[in-house]
Amino acid sequence: MTTPPLVSPFGGQPPPQQQQQQQQAQAARDVNTASLCRIGQETVQDIVLRTMEIFQLLRNMQLPNGVTYHPNTHQDRLGKLQEHLRTLSVLFRKLRLVYDKCNENCAGLDPIPPEQLIPFVEDDGSKHEDRSGGQSRSASEERREILEVNKKLKQKNQHLKQIMDQLRNLIWEINSMLAVTTDWLKQCFTEGIGTLAISKGF
């Protein structure tokens, strides 16, 4: 006598718990490096926020140097501090996992030297040397154009600075002449009123 095959009550499909676990495993595999970096960035922001809150709590705590001691307040602050420290520990573990996963995902990629990622400004105005060796001609031409525009902007800024200095000197001279003229007019006016008063017999 043979036993009939077991038939799943879900119609040949795995139970919902198993389906959910499979979906979570698939979602974990589908996470790309960019989203991991975003998660890492958010984790770092959370770490900074929690650290600032810890320092705020520590700054608000008073040392027991002759002040009235409130055990309830002390216990409350101590509990908050321990909670923040536990959360900080979890966040650091999460950051470490994200870091390891990103390194694992990027293990097969060729490392790019930082010199290729950072744009350099050349002050000597000499011809741009191709640092990477693999850049296209249009990129080097674009870089040369940017350097030329920067050089022209520096020249224009120098010219504008000279004009501003000349205007400042001119305004200073005008103000000096106005001050001298005002003093001369005051002196003439007071002498004129004095001579006018003497002639009228006051």
Disulfide bonds with the S-S distance in Angstrom:
none
